[in-house]
Amino acid sequence: MDLTEFQALSFDCYGTLIDWETGIAAALSPWAREQGLNLSDEELLLAYGKQEAAVEAEQPFRLYPDVLATAFRRAGAELGREVSDEWAQRLGASVPDWPAFPDSADALARLAAHYRLIILSNVHRDGFAGSNRRLRGNFAAIITAEDVGAYKPAENHFRALDGTLGSLGVEREGLLHVAQSLFHDHVPARREGLPSVWINRRHDRPGWGATPQPSGEFGYALEFGSMGEFADAVEKAFR
């Protein structure tokens, strides 16, 4: 793949740029201790992740804070414990507090020297606005689940993306999708005929964590362990 041939990059945010697993575990872990559950963060994320994907598929009209709260309650029920409204709302309101990966802001700034940057995210507008205060990203377009009334891996984000490219002066062939989640992003990117780069943030850990195992065919042209590595490769290509 010649990285200099592209005009724009579309990004998943949570899992790729923002460390959503650390953010989610910051609520799940103290709740589990309070409930007397001797479970690791990885075990809690696995229980939670499948519930979030199910809520998003069943109730695509709900804002992301409501999805988080409902998924937390369902995960608690599966683990045999009740999740109070206070705990559910704590997770639901926590998105702006989730940390960025240490390399994200710098990588975005370097990539912006070569591409238009677009966000394609499974959150609400206010949640992403809070996260972007950490990312400091100069994004040409931001497409959230709140905007399209659905959650990836549904096609709504990608349909909206197609409609946005023309206004940015970007050809479809000039777009490259960049994401961590095989389930949420690389499966639909393959379905949409969109080339993609896998930012494999979990390359040093086994299992799927808060991201469900991909349920369809997926592919990607390049794989990197971090956004920093991807930005290095882009700068090398343009040199």
C-alpha positions as protocol buffer text, in pm:
chain_id: "A"
residue {
  index: 1
  type: MET
  ca { x: 0 y: 0 z: 0 }
}
residue {
  index: 2
  type: ASP
  ca { x: 128 y: 346 z: -96 }
}
residue {
  index: 3
  type: LEU
  ca { x: 22 y: 569 z: 192 }
}
residue {
  index: 4
  type: THR
  ca { x: 89 y: 881 z: -15 }
}
residue {
  index: 5
  type: GLU
  ca { x: -201 y: 801 z: -249 }
}
residue {
  index: 6
  type: PHE
  ca { x: -468 y: 886 z: 12 }
}
residue {
  index: 7
  type: GLN
  ca { x: -624 y: 1225 z: 78 }
}
residue {
  index: 8
  type: ALA
  ca { x: -813 y: 1152 z: 399 }
}
residue {
  index: 9
  type: LEU
  ca { x: -816 y: 920 z: 699 }
}
residue {
  index: 10
  type: SER
  ca { x: -1133 y: 819 z: 884 }
}
residue {
  index: 11
  type: PHE
  ca { x: -1081 y: 708 z: 1243 }
}
residue {
  index: 12
  type: ASP
  ca { x: -1260 y: 505 z: 1498 }
}
residue {
  index: 13
  type: CYS
  ca { x: -1199 y: 688 z: 1825 }
}
residue {
  index: 14
  type: TYR
  ca { x: -1267 y: 465 z: 2128 }
}
residue {
  index: 15
  type: GLY
  ca { x: -1014 y: 185 z: 2139 }
}
residue {
  index: 16
  type: THR
  ca { x: -802 y: 350 z: 1869 }
}
residue {
  index: 17
  type: LEU
  ca { x: -738 y: 703 z: 2001 }
}
residue {
  index: 18
  type: ILE
  ca { x: -905 y: 691 z: 2344 }
}
residue {
  index: 19
  type: ASP
  ca { x: -828 y: 408 z: 2588 }
}
residue {
  index: 20
  type: TRP
  ca { x: -1188 y: 304 z: 2640 }
}
residue {
  index: 21
  type: GLU
  ca { x: -1099 y: -20 z: 2821 }
}
residue {
  index: 22
  type: THR
  ca { x: -915 y: 170 z: 3094 }
}
residue {
  index: 23
  type: GLY
  ca { x: -1207 y: 414 z: 3112 }
}
residue {
  index: 24
  type: ILE
  ca { x: -1469 y: 140 z: 3142 }
}
residue {
  index: 25
  type: ALA
  ca { x: -1264 y: -63 z: 3389 }
}
residue {
  index: 26
  type: ALA
  ca { x: -1236 y: 246 z: 3612 }
}
residue {
  index: 27
  type: ALA
  ca { x: -1607 y: 197 z: 3687 }
}
residue {
  index: 28
  type: LEU
  ca { x: -1640 y: -180 z: 3660 }
}
residue {
  index: 29
  type: SER
  ca { x: -1348 y: -267 z: 3886 }
}
residue {
  index: 30
  type: PRO
  ca { x: -1451 y: -72 z: 4202 }
}
residue {
  index: 31
  type: TRP
  ca { x: -1811 y: -189 z: 4153 }
}
residue {
  index: 32
  type: ALA
  ca { x: -1692 y: -551 z: 4141 }
}
residue {
  index: 33
  type: ARG
  ca { x: -1488 y: -507 z: 4460 }
}
residue {
  index: 34
  type: GLU
  ca { x: -1789 y: -354 z: 4633 }
}
residue {
  index: 35
  type: GLN
  ca { x: -1992 y: -658 z: 4526 }
}
residue {
  index: 36
  type: GLY
  ca { x: -1730 y: -905 z: 4648 }
}
residue {
  index: 37
  type: LEU
  ca { x: -1649 y: -1030 z: 4298 }
}
residue {
  index: 38
  type: ASN
  ca { x: -1292 y: -1153 z: 4261 }
}
residue {
  index: 39
  type: LEU
  ca { x: -1262 y: -1080 z: 3888 }
}
residue {
  index: 40
  type: SER
  ca { x: -981 y: -925 z: 3686 }
}
residue {
  index: 41
  type: ASP
  ca { x: -1034 y: -619 z: 3468 }
}
residue {
  index: 42
  type: GLU
  ca { x: -1007 y: -847 z: 3165 }
}
residue {
  index: 43
  type: GLU
  ca { x: -1285 y: -1073 z: 3292 }
}
residue {
  index: 44
  type: LEU
  ca { x: -1506 y: -773 z: 3366 }
}
residue {
  index: 45
  type: LEU
  ca { x: -1443 y: -620 z: 3023 }
}
residue {
  index: 46
  type: LEU
  ca { x: -1528 y: -949 z: 2853 }
}
residue {
  index: 47
  type: ALA
  ca { x: -1859 y: -969 z: 3041 }
}
residue {
  index: 48
  type: TYR
  ca { x: -1937 y: -608 z: 2967 }
}
residue {
  index: 49
  type: GLY
  ca { x: -1833 y: -593 z: 2601 }
}
residue {
  index: 50
  type: LYS
  ca { x: -2084 y: -841 z: 2463 }
}
residue {
  index: 51
  type: GLN
  ca { x: -2364 y: -663 z: 2649 }
}
residue {
  index: 52
  type: GLU
  ca { x: -2273 y: -326 z: 2502 }
}
residue {
  index: 53
  type: ALA
  ca { x: -2273 y: -465 z: 2148 }
}
residue {
  index: 54
  type: ALA
  ca { x: -2612 y: -628 z: 2210 }
}
residue {
  index: 55
  type: VAL
  ca { x: -2769 y: -307 z: 2344 }
}
residue {
  index: 56
  type: GLU
  ca { x: -2634 y: -109 z: 2048 }
}
residue {
  index: 57
  type: ALA
  ca { x: -2783 y: -358 z: 1802 }
}
residue {
  index: 58
  type: GLU
  ca { x: -3120 y: -379 z: 1980 }
}
residue {
  index: 59
  type: GLN
  ca { x: -3164 y: -9 z: 2062 }
}
residue {
  index: 60
  type: PRO
  ca { x: -2965 y: 193 z: 1807 }
}
residue {
  index: 61
  type: PHE
  ca { x: -3164 y: 509 z: 1883 }
}
residue {
  index: 62
  type: ARG
  ca { x: -3033 y: 535 z: 2241 }
}
residue {
  index: 63
  type: LEU
  ca { x: -2758 y: 782 z: 2326 }
}
residue {
  index: 64
  type: TYR
  ca { x: -2429 y: 630 z: 2429 }
}
residue {
  index: 65
  type: PRO
  ca { x: -2452 y: 714 z: 2802 }
}
residue {
  index: 66
  type: ASP
  ca { x: -2780 y: 516 z: 2813 }
}
residue {
  index: 67
  type: VAL
  ca { x: -2613 y: 229 z: 2624 }
}
residue {
  index: 68
  type: LEU
  ca { x: -2329 y: 222 z: 2877 }
}
residue {
  index: 69
  type: ALA
  ca { x: -2567 y: 221 z: 3174 }
}
residue {
  index: 70
  type: THR
  ca { x: -2791 y: -51 z: 3029 }
}
residue {
  index: 71
  type: ALA
  ca { x: -2496 y: -270 z: 2930 }
}
residue {
  index: 72
  type: PHE
  ca { x: -2350 y: -232 z: 3281 }
}
residue {
  index: 73
  type: ARG
  ca { x: -2679 y: -346 z: 3437 }
}
residue {
  index: 74
  type: ARG
  ca { x: -2698 y: -645 z: 3203 }
}
residue {
  index: 75
  type: ALA
  ca { x: -2338 y: -743 z: 3272 }
}
residue {
  index: 76
  type: GLY
  ca { x: -2403 y: -722 z: 3644 }
}
residue {
  index: 77
  type: ALA
  ca { x: -2709 y: -946 z: 3611 }
}
residue {
  index: 78
  type: GLU
  ca { x: -2504 y: -1201 z: 3417 }
}
residue {
  index: 79
  type: LEU
  ca { x: -2246 y: -1196 z: 3698 }
}
residue {
  index: 80
  type: GLY
  ca { x: -2519 y: -1242 z: 3959 }
}
residue {
  index: 81
  type: ARG
  ca { x: -2499 y: -892 z: 4105 }
}
residue {
  index: 82
  type: GLU
  ca { x: -2716 y: -583 z: 4087 }
}
residue {
  index: 83
  type: VAL
  ca { x: -2585 y: -259 z: 3937 }
}
residue {
  index: 84
  type: SER
  ca { x: -2743 y: 38 z: 4115 }
}
residue {
  index: 85
  type: ASP
  ca { x: -2857 y: 348 z: 3929 }
}
residue {
  index: 86
  type: GLU
  ca { x: -2566 y: 536 z: 4083 }
}
residue {
  index: 87
  type: TRP
  ca { x: -2310 y: 294 z: 3939 }
}
residue {
  index: 88
  type: ALA
  ca { x: -2484 y: 276 z: 3602 }
}
residue {
  index: 89
  type: GLN
  ca { x: -2497 y: 654 z: 3574 }
}
residue {
  index: 90
  type: ARG
  ca { x: -2134 y: 681 z: 3684 }
}
residue {
  index: 91
  type: LEU
  ca { x: -2025 y: 471 z: 3386 }
}
residue {
  index: 92
  type: GLY
  ca { x: -2268 y: 648 z: 3154 }
}
residue {
  index: 93
  type: ALA
  ca { x: -2128 y: 989 z: 3239 }
}
residue {
  index: 94
  type: SER
  ca { x: -1763 y: 885 z: 3232 }
}
residue {
  index: 95
  type: VAL
  ca { x: -1682 y: 911 z: 2857 }
}
residue {
  index: 96
  type: PRO
  ca { x: -1518 y: 1257 z: 2875 }
}
residue {
  index: 97
  type: ASP
  ca { x: -1293 y: 1127 z: 3153 }
}
residue {
  index: 98
  type: TRP
  ca { x: -1157 y: 832 z: 2956 }
}
residue {
  index: 99
  type: PRO
  ca { x: -784 y: 879 z: 2891 }
}
residue {
  index: 100
  type: ALA
  ca { x: -629 y: 919 z: 2550 }
}
residue {
  index: 101
  type: PHE
  ca { x: -355 y: 676 z: 2455 }
}
residue {
  index: 102
  type: PRO
  ca { x: -23 y: 854 z: 2514 }
}
residue {
  index: 103
  type: ASP
  ca { x: 66 y: 864 z: 2143 }
}
residue {
  index: 104
  type: SER
  ca { x: -273 y: 971 z: 2003 }
}
residue {
  index: 105
  type: ALA
  ca { x: -254 y: 1352 z: 2011 }
}
residue {
  index: 106
  type: ASP
  ca { x: 96 y: 1365 z: 1867 }
}
residue {
  index: 107
  type: ALA
  ca { x: 13 y: 1110 z: 1596 }
}
residue {
  index: 108
  type: LEU
  ca { x: -300 y: 1302 z: 1491 }
}
residue {
  index: 109
  type: ALA
  ca { x: -101 y: 1626 z: 1466 }
}
residue {
  index: 110
  type: ARG
  ca { x: 159 y: 1456 z: 1244 }
}
residue {
  index: 111
  type: LEU
  ca { x: -102 y: 1289 z: 1025 }
}
residue {
  index: 112
  type: ALA
  ca { x: -291 y: 1618 z: 980 }
}
residue {
  index: 113
  type: ALA
  ca { x: 10 y: 1747 z: 787 }
}
residue {
  index: 114
  type: HIS
  ca { x: -71 y: 1498 z: 509 }
}
residue {
  index: 115
  type: TYR
  ca { x: -443 y: 1414 z: 526 }
}
residue {
  index: 116
  type: ARG
  ca { x: -789 y: 1544 z: 607 }
}
residue {
  index: 117
  type: LEU
  ca { x: -895 y: 1370 z: 931 }
}
residue {
  index: 118
  type: ILE
  ca { x: -1248 y: 1239 z: 994 }
}
residue {
  index: 119
  type: ILE
  ca { x: -1400 y: 1082 z: 1306 }
}
residue {
  index: 120
  type: LEU
  ca { x: -1641 y: 787 z: 1278 }
}
residue {
  index: 121
  type: SER
  ca { x: -1744 y: 713 z: 1634 }
}
residue {
  index: 122
  type: ASN
  ca { x: -1994 y: 506 z: 1832 }
}
residue {
  index: 123
  type: VAL
  ca { x: -2057 y: 779 z: 2090 }
}
residue {
  index: 124
  type: HIS
  ca { x: -2265 y: 1093 z: 2133 }
}
residue {
  index: 125
  type: ARG
  ca { x: -2155 y: 1444 z: 2036 }
}
residue {
  index: 126
  type: ASP
  ca { x: -2093 y: 1569 z: 2390 }
}
residue {
  index: 127
  type: GLY
  ca { x: -1889 y: 1260 z: 2475 }
}
residue {
  index: 128
  type: PHE
  ca { x: -1661 y: 1307 z: 2177 }
}
residue {
  index: 129
  type: ALA
  ca { x: -1627 y: 1679 z: 2245 }
}
residue {
  index: 130
  type: GLY
  ca { x: -1493 y: 1591 z: 2589 }
}
residue {
  index: 131
  type: SER
  ca { x: -1252 y: 1338 z: 2443 }
}
residue {
  index: 132
  type: ASN
  ca { x: -1126 y: 1579 z: 2180 }
}
residue {
  index: 133
  type: ARG
  ca { x: -1008 y: 1813 z: 2452 }
}
residue {
  index: 134
  type: ARG
  ca { x: -751 y: 1541 z: 2518 }
}
residue {
  index: 135
  type: LEU
  ca { x: -684 y: 1458 z: 2152 }
}
residue {
  index: 136
  type: ARG
  ca { x: -668 y: 1818 z: 2028 }
}
residue {
  index: 137
  type: GLY
  ca { x: -757 y: 1684 z: 1684 }
}
residue {
  index: 138
  type: ASN
  ca { x: -818 y: 1907 z: 1384 }
}
residue {
  index: 139
  type: PHE
  ca { x: -1101 y: 1707 z: 1227 }
}
residue {
  index: 140
  type: ALA
  ca { x: -1258 y: 1801 z: 895 }
}
residue {
  index: 141
  type: ALA
  ca { x: -1574 y: 1606 z: 987 }
}
residue {
  index: 142
  type: ILE
  ca { x: -1713 y: 1428 z: 1294 }
}
residue {
  index: 143
  type: ILE
  ca { x: -1977 y: 1158 z: 1254 }
}
residue {
  index: 144
  type: THR
  ca { x: -2118 y: 1006 z: 1574 }
}
residue {
  index: 145
  type: ALA
  ca { x: -2381 y: 746 z: 1655 }
}
residue {
  index: 146
  type: GLU
  ca { x: -2603 y: 1031 z: 1767 }
}
residue {
  index: 147
  type: ASP
  ca { x: -2580 y: 1182 z: 1418 }
}
residue {
  index: 148
  type: VAL
  ca { x: -2667 y: 863 z: 1227 }
}
residue {
  index: 149
  type: GLY
  ca { x: -2905 y: 690 z: 1471 }
}
residue {
  index: 150
  type: ALA
  ca { x: -2710 y: 365 z: 1481 }
}
residue {
  index: 151
  type: TYR
  ca { x: -2392 y: 199 z: 1605 }
}
residue {
  index: 152
  type: LYS
  ca { x: -2118 y: 32 z: 1408 }
}
residue {
  index: 153
  type: PRO
  ca { x: -2091 y: -233 z: 1266 }
}
residue {
  index: 154
  type: ALA
  ca { x: -2417 y: -110 z: 1109 }
}
residue {
  index: 155
  type: GLU
  ca { x: -2367 y: 71 z: 780 }
}
residue {
  index: 156
  type: ASN
  ca { x: -2511 y: 410 z: 886 }
}
residue {
  index: 157
  type: HIS
  ca { x: -2176 y: 571 z: 972 }
}
residue {
  index: 158
  type: PHE
  ca { x: -2030 y: 466 z: 639 }
}
residue {
  index: 159
  type: ARG
  ca { x: -2330 y: 594 z: 443 }
}
residue {
  index: 160
  type: ALA
  ca { x: -2293 y: 929 z: 618 }
}
residue {
  index: 161
  type: LEU
  ca { x: -1922 y: 920 z: 545 }
}
residue {
  index: 162
  type: ASP
  ca { x: -1988 y: 872 z: 173 }
}
residue {
  index: 163
  type: GLY
  ca { x: -2216 y: 1176 z: 181 }
}
residue {
  index: 164
  type: THR
  ca { x: -1950 y: 1384 z: 357 }
}
residue {
  index: 165
  type: LEU
  ca { x: -1656 y: 1315 z: 127 }
}
residue {
  index: 166
  type: GLY
  ca { x: -1787 y: 1527 z: -160 }
}
residue {
  index: 167
  type: SER
  ca { x: -1814 y: 1837 z: 58 }
}
residue {
  index: 168
  type: LEU
  ca { x: -1450 y: 1783 z: 161 }
}
residue {
  index: 169
  type: GLY
  ca { x: -1330 y: 1741 z: -196 }
}
residue {
  index: 170
  type: VAL
  ca { x: -1215 y: 1385 z: -126 }
}
residue {
  index: 171
  type: GLU
  ca { x: -1270 y: 1096 z: -368 }
}
residue {
  index: 172
  type: ARG
  ca { x: -1384 y: 764 z: -222 }
}
residue {
  index: 173
  type: GLU
  ca { x: -1063 y: 607 z: -355 }
}
residue {
  index: 174
  type: GLY
  ca { x: -867 y: 863 z: -156 }
}
residue {
  index: 175
  type: LEU
  ca { x: -1002 y: 750 z: 181 }
}
residue {
  index: 176
  type: LEU
  ca { x: -833 y: 509 z: 424 }
}
residue {
  index: 177
  type: HIS
  ca { x: -1006 y: 387 z: 741 }
}
residue {
  index: 178
  type: VAL
  ca { x: -798 y: 350 z: 1060 }
}
residue {
  index: 179
  type: ALA
  ca { x: -931 y: 154 z: 1357 }
}
residue {
  index: 180
  type: GLN
  ca { x: -863 y: -91 z: 1638 }
}
residue {
  index: 181
  type: SER
  ca { x: -1186 y: -289 z: 1644 }
}
residue {
  index: 182
  type: LEU
  ca { x: -1217 y: -572 z: 1396 }
}
residue {
  index: 183
  type: PHE
  ca { x: -1581 y: -616 z: 1504 }
}
residue {
  index: 184
  type: HIS
  ca { x: -1696 y: -254 z: 1485 }
}
residue {
  index: 185
  type: ASP
  ca { x: -1481 y: -125 z: 1199 }
}
residue {
  index: 186
  type: HIS
  ca { x: -1288 y: -373 z: 989 }
}
residue {
  index: 187
  type: VAL
  ca { x: -1587 y: -599 z: 924 }
}
residue {
  index: 188
  type: PRO
  ca { x: -1801 y: -311 z: 786 }
}
residue {
  index: 189
  type: ALA
  ca { x: -1500 y: -157 z: 607 }
}
residue {
  index: 190
  type: ARG
  ca { x: -1452 y: -487 z: 424 }
}
residue {
  index: 191
  type: ARG
  ca { x: -1825 y: -496 z: 346 }
}
residue {
  index: 192
  type: GLU
  ca { x: -1812 y: -138 z: 214 }
}
residue {
  index: 193
  type: GLY
  ca { x: -1501 y: -197 z: 3 }
}
residue {
  index: 194
  type: LEU
  ca { x: -1302 y: 52 z: 209 }
}
residue {
  index: 195
  type: PRO
  ca { x: -927 y: -13 z: 262 }
}
residue {
  index: 196
  type: SER
  ca { x: -827 y: -9 z: 626 }
}
residue {
  index: 197
  type: VAL
  ca { x: -537 y: -7 z: 870 }
}
residue {
  index: 198
  type: TRP
  ca { x: -554 y: -208 z: 1192 }
}
residue {
  index: 199
  type: ILE
  ca { x: -418 y: -31 z: 1500 }
}
residue {
  index: 200
  type: ASN
  ca { x: -374 y: -343 z: 1710 }
}
residue {
  index: 201
  type: ARG
  ca { x: -373 y: -186 z: 2055 }
}
residue {
  index: 202
  type: ARG
  ca { x: -407 y: -528 z: 2220 }
}
residue {
  index: 203
  type: HIS
  ca { x: -108 y: -681 z: 2040 }
}
residue {
  index: 204
  type: ASP
  ca { x: 62 y: -764 z: 2370 }
}
residue {
  index: 205
  type: ARG
  ca { x: -250 y: -912 z: 2536 }
}
residue {
  index: 206
  type: PRO
  ca { x: -455 y: -1222 z: 2454 }
}
residue {
  index: 207
  type: GLY
  ca { x: -831 y: -1219 z: 2412 }
}
residue {
  index: 208
  type: TRP
  ca { x: -1077 y: -958 z: 2291 }
}
residue {
  index: 209
  type: GLY
  ca { x: -1134 y: -744 z: 2600 }
}
residue {
  index: 210
  type: ALA
  ca { x: -1430 y: -507 z: 2567 }
}
residue {
  index: 211
  type: THR
  ca { x: -1448 y: -560 z: 2190 }
}
residue {
  index: 212
  type: PRO
  ca { x: -1652 y: -860 z: 2072 }
}
residue {
  index: 213
  type: GLN
  ca { x: -1495 y: -1117 z: 1847 }
}
residue {
  index: 214
  type: PRO
  ca { x: -1560 y: -1024 z: 1481 }
}
residue {
  index: 215
  type: SER
  ca { x: -1879 y: -1183 z: 1352 }
}
residue {
  index: 216
  type: GLY
  ca { x: -1815 y: -1141 z: 978 }
}
residue {
  index: 217
  type: GLU
  ca { x: -1541 y: -1133 z: 720 }
}
residue {
  index: 218
  type: PHE
  ca { x: -1277 y: -869 z: 776 }
}
residue {
  index: 219
  type: GLY
  ca { x: -950 y: -760 z: 627 }
}
residue {
  index: 220
  type: TYR
  ca { x: -693 y: -485 z: 656 }
}
residue {
  index: 221
  type: ALA
  ca { x: -406 y: -370 z: 440 }
}
residue {
  index: 222
  type: LEU
  ca { x: -160 y: -282 z: 715 }
}
residue {
  index: 223
  type: GLU
  ca { x: -121 y: -350 z: 1088 }
}
residue {
  index: 224
  type: PHE
  ca { x: 50 y: -135 z: 1350 }
}
residue {
  index: 225
  type: GLY
  ca { x: 74 y: -171 z: 1727 }
}
residue {
  index: 226
  type: SER
  ca { x: 6 y: 197 z: 1794 }
}
residue {
  index: 227
  type: MET
  ca { x: -92 y: 525 z: 1635 }
}
residue {
  index: 228
  type: GLY
  ca { x: 267 y: 640 z: 1680 }
}
residue {
  index: 229
  type: GLU
  ca { x: 394 y: 354 z: 1465 }
}
residue {
  index: 230
  type: PHE
  ca { x: 137 y: 437 z: 1197 }
}
residue {
  index: 231
  type: ALA
  ca { x: 235 y: 806 z: 1195 }
}
residue {
  index: 232
  type: ASP
  ca { x: 602 y: 704 z: 1165 }
}
residue {
  index: 233
  type: ALA
  ca { x: 519 y: 491 z: 861 }
}
residue {
  index: 234
  type: VAL
  ca { x: 323 y: 776 z: 701 }
}
residue {
  index: 235
  type: GLU
  ca { x: 606 y: 1025 z: 750 }
}
residue {
  index: 236
  type: LYS
  ca { x: 855 y: 777 z: 608 }
}
residue {
  index: 237
  type: ALA
  ca { x: 633 y: 722 z: 302 }
}
residue {
  index: 238
  type: PHE
  ca { x: 600 y: 1096 z: 234 }
}
residue {
  index: 239
  type: ARG
  ca { x: 976 y: 1146 z: 272 }
}
